[in-house]
Amino acid sequence: MRKKVAVIGAGIAGMSAAKELSLNGFSLDIFESKSIPGGRTTSHPDAVTGETIDNGQHVCIGAYEHFFNLLEFLDSRDSFLTEDKLALNIIDKKHKYSISQGFLPGRFGLLQAVMNYNALDIFSKRSVVSLLIWMNYVEVFSEESTLRFLQRQKQTKKAITYLWEPLIVATMNHNVENSSAEIFLNMIRVMFKTSDTSKLILPKVPLATLYKNFQTIIEAQNNSKVHFLSQIISINFDDDRVVNVIDNKGNTFHFDYLVIAVPPKNLERMLVISGNRNLINTQFDYSTIISLYFWTDKPLAFNRYTGLIGSLADWIFDLRYLHGTSNENYPCSYALTISNANDLLFMSREAMILAIIDNLREFGLMQDAKVLHSKLIIDQRATISIDQFSNEKRPESKTPIQNLYIAGDWTATGYPATMEGAALSGINAAKKIIEKEISL
């Protein structure tokens, strides 16, 4: 008889678990409290412009193996823009820089890109190249910060400021001073494996459209069902097993295994109601991400997507270039991201928008462009805080309950809390279930 798995949450982690379980013949009941899948990676219409915007501009890299496997399963992998070669534009208040791969392939192309990066002097380039060559052999100390690790690896101040710090803030949503060196090292080992794994890959469509086939594909196999607008209000235990869940419509669902793929605070509420508050650690500090979407009458003075050094913002993206859209009333459209933004939360929304736009003027990007409309998105729980003490707090996918597993970018994946980390967590939970079934 086909085994039944219930999955609570249809974000990237839940969908990734569902994909793996479905491909291995399990029947699924998937519960999602919203009307669409995707979790945080979602989209909504802007009432003023009539355009669809995301909850923040997301950036992938070529090393996102598990996330792109999910998109292949959903037949949406071609919805991303991938450059032929590694190419990045970086600016500060005085200069424009570029990181570009030359003619060399693979790992040599990556090292060539570092040597071509004109923000670094020769000593900085040598220090970076040395770390990339030896990164699979170096070790981190227990609870070591990324800054301390980089200093031990003889990285220059310029290399840290113009390469490592922007990378850490963007991918780990944390500062270099006390972010986790262990997670950082894991990340660069996969990211800088070759020039292909380090390429930026950006969505060409609103994120919500990436997952539009999820329900159809899942329900076409193994007598599975996706339940949207279905909130689980009760999880019932019998000794060391979960026996059923009850949704907000009063329906009771039985299963052989349960995967909970929701944010920590949501899981905490479920555990409190079930009387198992201390079963899984859900207590974390969080790092904020601020996103500003804005429309102007004239183009800004940058190319496609650009990293900013010494600015309020980390990255700015030309959405007309990425999405290939047009709007005669709002000719130019941009997205700007600020990671590790807890220090800005004291500001009002209006003051924050003004400060960001003024900062762009200081960098010479605005020129005489006029802002026609803007939309500010503040996510105070964008990710858990990946500091040097966070690893011991992140729980494994297998719980003390025999048939209960968890998934989410906040669990112990060894990666930052990214889309790839979420996808990997779902795979981890599914594989634990598959391995248990094989062992029976």
C-alpha positions in Angstrom: 0.0 0.0 0.0 1.3 3.5 -0.9 2.5 5.4 2.1 0.9 8.8 2.9 2.9 12.0 3.8 1.4 15.2 5.0 3.3 18.4 4.2 2.4 21.6 6.0 3.5 24.6 4.0 4.0 25.1 0.3 6.9 27.5 0.2 10.2 26.4 -1.4 11.0 24.0 1.4 7.6 22.3 1.3 7.5 22.1 -2.5 11.0 20.7 -2.6 10.0 18.0 -0.1 6.9 17.3 -2.0 8.8 17.0 -5.3 11.2 14.4 -3.8 8.5 12.4 -2.1 6.3 12.4 -5.2 9.1 11.2 -7.4 9.6 8.4 -5.0 6.0 7.2 -5.1 4.6 8.7 -1.9 1.0 9.9 -1.8 0.8 13.5 -0.4 -1.6 15.8 1.3 -0.1 19.3 1.2 -1.6 22.2 3.2 -1.0 25.8 2.4 -2.7 28.7 4.3 -2.4 31.0 1.3 -4.2 30.7 -2.1 -0.9 30.1 -4.0 2.4 28.3 -3.3 5.7 30.0 -2.9 5.9 31.2 0.7 8.0 34.4 1.0 9.0 34.2 -2.6 5.7 35.7 -3.8 4.3 38.6 -5.8 1.5 41.1 -5.6 0.0 43.8 -7.9 1.0 47.4 -7.4 -2.3 49.4 -7.5 -0.8 52.6 -8.9 1.2 51.3 -11.9 -0.8 48.1 -12.5 2.4 46.1 -12.5 3.2 43.0 -10.5 6.1 43.3 -8.1 7.8 40.7 -5.8 8.1 40.8 -2.1 11.7 41.7 -2.8 14.2 41.3 -5.6 15.7 37.8 -5.3 19.0 36.8 -6.8 20.2 33.3 -7.5 23.6 31.9 -8.4 24.6 29.0 -10.6 25.3 26.9 -7.5 21.6 26.8 -6.6 21.4 23.1 -7.6 18.4 22.0 -5.5 16.3 25.2 -6.2 16.8 24.9 -9.9 16.0 21.1 -9.8 12.6 22.2 -8.2 12.1 24.6 -11.1 12.9 21.9 -13.6 10.2 19.8 -12.0 7.8 22.7 -12.2 8.8 23.4 -15.9 9.8 27.0 -15.0 13.6 26.9 -15.2 13.6 29.0 -18.4 12.0 31.9 -16.5 15.5 33.1 -15.4 18.1 35.2 -17.1 21.6 33.7 -17.1 24.5 35.6 -18.5 27.0 33.7 -20.7 29.9 34.7 -18.5 30.4 35.9 -15.0 30.0 39.7 -15.2 29.3 42.2 -12.4 29.2 46.0 -12.1 30.2 47.5 -8.8 30.3 51.2 -7.9 31.2 53.5 -5.0 30.8 57.2 -4.7 33.9 57.9 -6.8 34.5 55.0 -9.2 32.9 52.3 -11.3 34.3 48.8 -11.3 33.7 45.5 -13.0 34.3 41.8 -12.4 34.4 40.0 -15.7 35.4 36.5 -16.8 37.7 36.4 -19.8 38.2 33.5 -22.3 39.3 30.9 -19.8 36.7 28.2 -18.9 35.7 26.7 -15.5 37.7 27.3 -12.4 40.4 29.2 -14.4 37.7 31.6 -15.6 36.7 32.4 -12.0 40.3 33.1 -11.0 40.7 35.2 -14.2 37.6 37.2 -13.2 39.2 38.0 -9.8 42.4 39.1 -11.4 40.3 41.4 -13.8 38.5 43.0 -10.9 39.8 46.6 -11.0 38.6 47.5 -7.5 41.4 45.4 -6.0 45.2 46.0 -6.0 47.5 43.2 -6.8 48.1 42.2 -3.2 44.3 41.9 -2.7 43.9 39.9 -5.8 46.6 37.5 -4.7 45.0 37.1 -1.3 41.6 36.3 -2.8 43.0 33.9 -5.4 44.9 32.1 -2.7 41.8 31.6 -0.6 39.8 30.3 -3.6 42.6 27.9 -4.4 42.9 26.5 -0.9 39.3 27.0 0.4 38.6 23.2 0.4 41.5 22.7 2.8 41.2 25.5 5.3 39.3 25.1 8.5 37.3 27.4 10.7 37.4 27.6 14.5 34.4 26.9 16.7 32.0 29.9 16.7 34.4 31.9 14.6 33.2 35.1 12.9 33.7 35.6 9.2 35.8 38.7 9.7 38.2 36.8 12.0 38.4 33.9 9.5 39.2 36.3 6.6 41.8 38.0 8.7 43.4 34.7 9.5 43.4 33.9 5.7 45.4 37.1 5.1 42.6 38.9 3.2 43.4 42.6 2.8 41.1 45.3 4.0 40.3 46.2 0.4 39.5 42.6 -0.5 37.1 42.4 2.5 35.5 45.8 1.7 35.1 45.4 -2.1 34.5 41.6 -2.4 33.8 39.6 0.7 31.7 42.0 2.7 29.2 42.8 -0.1 28.9 39.0 -0.8 28.3 38.2 2.9 25.7 40.9 3.4 23.8 39.9 0.2 23.9 36.1 0.7 23.9 35.7 4.5 21.9 38.9 5.3 24.4 39.7 8.1 27.4 41.8 8.7 31.0 40.5 8.3 32.0 41.3 11.9 29.9 38.4 13.5 28.4 36.3 10.8 29.2 32.6 10.8 32.5 31.7 9.3 31.5 28.1 9.0 28.4 29.0 6.9 30.5 31.4 4.8 33.1 28.8 4.0 30.4 26.3 3.0 28.9 28.9 0.8 32.1 30.0 -1.1 33.1 26.3 -1.6 30.0 25.7 -3.7 29.7 29.2 -5.1 33.3 29.5 -6.3 33.7 26.0 -7.5 33.7 27.2 -11.1 32.8 30.4 -13.0 29.4 28.8 -13.8 28.5 28.2 -10.2 29.3 31.9 -9.3 27.2 33.4 -12.1 24.2 35.6 -11.0 20.9 34.3 -12.2 17.8 36.5 -12.0 14.1 35.9 -12.6 12.6 37.3 -15.7 9.1 37.0 -14.4 7.3 37.7 -11.1 8.2 35.0 -8.6 4.6 33.8 -8.1 4.5 32.6 -11.7 7.4 30.2 -11.1 5.2 27.9 -9.1 1.9 28.0 -11.1 2.2 24.4 -12.2 2.8 23.0 -8.7 -0.7 21.8 -7.9 -1.3 20.3 -11.4 2.0 18.3 -11.3 1.6 17.1 -7.8 -2.0 16.0 -8.1 -1.3 14.1 -11.3 0.7 11.6 -9.3 0.2 9.1 -6.5 -3.4 10.2 -5.6 -2.0 13.4 -4.0 -3.9 16.5 -3.1 -2.8 20.2 -2.6 -5.1 22.0 -0.1 -4.9 25.8 -0.5 -6.4 28.2 2.1 -6.0 25.3 4.5 -4.5 26.2 7.9 -3.6 23.4 10.3 -5.0 24.4 13.7 -4.2 21.2 15.6 -1.5 18.5 15.5 -2.3 15.5 17.6 0.3 13.2 19.2 0.1 9.7 20.6 3.3 9.1 22.6 6.2 9.5 20.2 4.1 9.7 17.0 2.0 12.2 15.2 -1.4 10.6 14.4 -3.3 13.3 12.6 -3.8 17.0 11.9 -7.0 19.1 11.8 -7.4 22.0 9.5 -9.4 25.3 9.9 -12.4 23.7 8.1 -12.7 20.9 10.7 -11.3 18.2 8.5 -9.0 15.5 10.0 -6.2 14.0 8.0 -4.3 10.8 8.8 -0.8 9.9 7.4 2.3 7.8 7.9 4.7 10.8 8.1 4.4 14.5 8.6 6.7 17.2 7.3 6.3 20.7 8.7 7.8 23.3 6.4 6.9 26.7 7.9 8.8 29.6 9.5 9.8 29.2 13.2 7.1 31.4 14.6 4.4 29.5 12.8 5.8 26.2 14.0 6.0 27.5 17.5 2.3 28.3 17.5 1.5 24.8 16.3 3.6 23.3 19.0 2.1 25.5 21.7 -1.4 24.4 20.7 -0.4 20.7 20.7 1.3 21.0 24.1 4.8 20.3 22.8 6.2 23.8 23.0 9.8 22.7 23.8 10.0 19.9 21.2 11.9 21.9 18.6 13.9 25.1 19.0 12.1 28.0 17.3 13.8 30.9 19.1 16.0 32.9 16.8 17.1 36.5 16.2 16.2 37.8 12.8 17.7 40.0 10.1 15.7 42.5 8.1 15.6 43.0 4.3 14.2 46.2 2.9 13.2 46.4 -0.7 12.3 49.6 -2.6 10.5 49.4 -5.9 10.4 52.8 -7.7 9.5 54.2 -11.1 11.1 57.2 -12.9 10.5 59.3 -16.0 14.1 58.8 -17.2 16.7 56.1 -17.0 19.2 56.0 -14.1 22.9 56.0 -14.7 23.8 52.3 -14.2 23.8 49.2 -16.3 21.4 46.3 -15.8 22.1 45.4 -12.2 24.8 46.9 -10.0 26.4 46.4 -6.6 26.9 49.5 -4.4 29.8 49.9 -2.0 29.4 52.4 0.9 25.7 52.9 0.2 22.5 52.4 2.1 21.5 49.9 -0.6 23.4 46.8 -1.6 22.1 46.2 -5.1 20.0 48.0 -7.7 18.2 46.3 -10.6 16.8 47.6 -13.9 13.5 45.7 -14.0 12.7 46.8 -17.6 15.9 45.0 -18.6 15.2 41.9 -16.5 11.5 41.5 -17.3 11.4 42.9 -20.8 8.3 45.0 -19.9 7.2 48.5 -20.8 4.7 51.1 -19.4 4.4 54.4 -21.2 3.1 56.1 -18.0 6.0 54.8 -15.9 8.8 54.4 -18.4 11.6 53.2 -16.1 11.2 50.6 -13.3 13.8 49.7 -10.6 14.2 47.4 -7.6 16.7 48.1 -4.8 17.6 45.9 -1.9 19.1 46.6 1.6 20.1 43.5 3.5 21.1 43.3 7.2 18.8 46.4 7.6 17.9 46.1 11.3 19.7 49.4 12.0 17.2 51.3 9.7 14.0 50.3 11.4 14.0 53.4 13.6 13.1 55.5 10.5 9.6 56.2 9.2 8.8 54.7 5.8 8.7 58.2 4.3 12.1 59.1 5.7 13.6 55.8 4.6 12.5 56.3 1.0 13.8 59.9 0.9 17.2 58.7 2.4 17.5 56.0 -0.2 16.8 58.3 -3.1 19.1 60.9 -1.8 21.8 58.3 -1.4 21.3 57.3 -5.1 21.8 61.0 -6.0 25.0 61.1 -4.0 26.2 58.2 -6.1 25.3 60.0 -9.3 22.7 57.5 -10.4 19.6 59.6 -10.4 21.0 62.5 -12.5 17.8 64.5 -13.4 15.4 61.5 -13.2 12.2 62.2 -11.3 10.6 59.5 -9.1 7.0 59.0 -10.3 6.0 56.3 -7.7 7.6 54.1 -5.1 6.7 51.0 -3.0 8.7 50.1 0.1 8.6 46.6 1.5 10.1 45.9 4.9 10.5 42.3 6.0 11.7 42.2 9.6 11.8 38.4 9.7 13.3 37.9 6.2 15.9 35.4 7.5 17.1 34.1 10.8 20.3 35.8 12.0 23.3 33.8 10.7 25.8 34.8 13.3 28.7 32.7 14.6 26.4 31.2 17.3 23.5 30.3 15.0 24.6 26.8 13.9 24.0 25.2 17.3 20.5 26.7 17.4 19.3 25.4 13.9 17.5 22.0 14.3 18.0 19.0 12.2 15.2 17.8 9.9 14.5 14.7 12.0 12.7 15.4 15.3 12.4 13.3 18.5 9.0 12.3 17.2 9.3 9.1 15.1 7.3 10.3 12.1 7.8 14.1 12.3 10.2 16.0 10.2 10.8 19.7 9.6 12.1 21.8 6.7 12.9 25.5 6.1 15.8 27.7 5.3 16.2 28.1 9.1 17.0 24.5 9.8 20.4 22.9 9.9 21.4 22.8 6.2 24.9 24.2 6.6 23.9 27.0 4.1 22.6 30.5 4.6 18.9 31.1 4.8 18.4 31.4 1.0 16.2 29.9 -1.6 18.8 27.2 -2.1 18.9 26.5 1.6 15.1 26.2 1.7 15.1 23.8 -1.2 17.9 21.7 0.3 16.0 21.5 3.6 13.0 20.0 1.9 15.2 17.4 0.2 16.8 16.6 3.5 13.5 15.9 5.2 12.2 13.8 2.2 15.4 11.7 2.1 15.1 10.9 5.8 11.6 9.6 5.2 12.7 7.6 2.1 15.7 6.1 4.0 13.4 5.1 6.9 11.0 3.3 4.5 13.9 1.5 2.8 15.2 0.3 6.2 11.8 -1.1 7.3 
